[in-house]
Structures are given as C-alpha cells and as structure tokens.
Amino acid sequence: SVRIDAGTDTIDVAADITNTAGNSVQVSNRTGGSIDIAGNINDTGAGINVSNNSGGSITFSGGTKTLNTGTNDAVILANNTGSTVNITNGGLDIDTTTGTGLNASGGGTIAVSGAGNTITAASGTALDLDGVTADMAFDALSSTGSAGNGIQINNLSGTGLQLTSATVNNSTTSGVSVQNSSADINFNDLSITSAGTTGLVLNGNTGGQFSAGSVTINGAGNNGIDLTNNQNTVAITNATVSNPTSAGIYAAGNSASSDLAFSQVIIDGGVNGLLVENNAGSLAINGGTIGATTPANGRSVLIDGGTDTINAVSYTHLRA
C-alpha cells in the first residue's frame, strides 16, 4: 500500500499495488506538488482515500484499478478544495456490497476518463457526489438495494458527468437524485425499478443541462419523475414510466428560465399521468401516451400555470 501525508514534492509510483487490508492508497494534507500512481491497483481492502488536500494533484494512471471492497467505500475523495484528482486511462472497476462505489464531497476537482470505468454496488449507492467540480465518464453504474439513493448528485459543477448505462433497483429512497447542480449531466440509458420514493429527482438545479437518451422507470413509491424548482435545461428523448404511486411526471416551481423537453413519453399508472403546478418555465412533450390508472381520484393530465406544449400525445382515462 501507499501512504503519503503532507508535502509539496513530486512523487511517482510505478509499481503495481496489491492490497487486502486498509487503504491501497491514502493521500492526505498535501498543499502542492504532484503525485502519479502509475501502477495497476488490485484492492480487496478499504480502497482509495484522498482527503484533506488543499493543493497539488493526485493522478491514478494505471491501466487497471480493480477495487472490490465489500462494506467499505471503494473511493473516498473528501475535502480537497484546491486539489485535483485525476483517474485516467480507464480500467476503473469498482465492486462493493453496502459500501458506496465512489464518494466525493467537500470541494476539489475530479476527472475520470478513459474506457471501461464501471461501478457495481450490490447493496449500496453507486455514486455519491456533493460539492465537487467534475469531469467524469463511466461506461456503467449499477446499484441494488441502497439504503439511500442509488445515485446521488448534489451541488455538482464543472464539465459534468457522462454515463453510458445506469441501473438502479430497489433503492430505499430515490433511484437517482440530482439537486442544486450547474454541471452538464448525461445518461445515455437509465433504468430504475422499484424506487422507495421517487424514481428520478431533478430539483433546484441552477445551470447546465440534464439529458438522457432513454429513461425507464417501473415502480416508484411517489412520483416517477420529479422536476421541481429548476432553472436549467432538461432534455429527455424517451421516457417510460410505469406504476408510480403518485404522478408519472411531476413538474412544479420551475423558473421562467427552465426548459423541460421530452421527445416521447409513455406513462401508465399513478393518480395523475402528468401533473404540472405553478410552473413558470417551458415544458414540451412532443409525442407518446399519458394515462393514469386511478382516474376516479386523478387525471391523465393536470396543468396549473406555465408555458406548456403537448403535441401528438394520446390520453387514457381522461377526467375533466
């Protein structure tokens, strides 16, 4: 294992690292300089911890970074304002049980690049970002049975996050939560099943664009998709929401600068298929089917306020 504490010197570690207990790499209290961990990492212990650095850069450039850490968080990046962490050349392969796959908070810049970056959390949160600047790309994220959100993003800035495939099953709270962020976030393919509360939460985002090619949500303890208090752009090509407890899509309190667009929606279930309240921004749905399974108590579409365009959509269970 590698332990580096404080200093501003340049450090290069070319050797491969194999670790079974504690952290494979721990870097803390650096105020400057650069560190390059160039060897491959194989860790079945407590993963990587980079914390409390106020300057300099730490780069993990090995071709493979395999972290199988069980109940431990595989990568912890905490309180690194003024410091940059680079995970380059792909090959980041994270597997946990109840541990979080990658947990970054408290400032700093994080870049994850290259092919083959994946996180599988068998009973935990796959990705938790809070208050960091990011430029990150993952091929696949998976979370099953998380005690919280399957994927959680708060206060994210920077270039943003690119996800090819993300799957969240049986989260206790939301499947995916993106709040108070200004970064561009893209899900090419997002699947959420049996979320304890809302499937996909987009709340209070101040800039950037949330985009997705395909969003599929089957089962949610509250709404399928929440769009609330946003100032940014949301662009979703295909959204399919089945069996939400409340609304399929709920939009409320979004500002006049917000632009929420769906090319195609299919909503089946819930009290209201589409529920819009006090929405000052633009909401456009350009095709699909919107239905509610409990029309005695709700409506397929209920709109109160906003500038809303709904074209080429068929409705089931209409109620005046």
Protein Blocks (a to p, Z undefined) as FASTA:
>chain_A
ZZdeehjbdcddfbdcddfehjfbdcehiagdjdddfbccddfbeopadehiaedjdddf
bfbdcddehjacfbdcehighiacddehijiacddfkbcfbdcehiajdddedehiacdd
fkbcfbdcehiacddddfbdcdehiabdfbdcehiacjbjcdfbdcdehifbbfbdcehi
abdcddfbacdehifkbfbdcehiagdjdddfbdcdehifbbfbdcehiabdcddfbdcd
ehifkbmbdcehiafkbccddfbdcdeedjblbdcehiabdcddfbdcdddfblmlmcfb
dceedjdddehiacehiaZZ
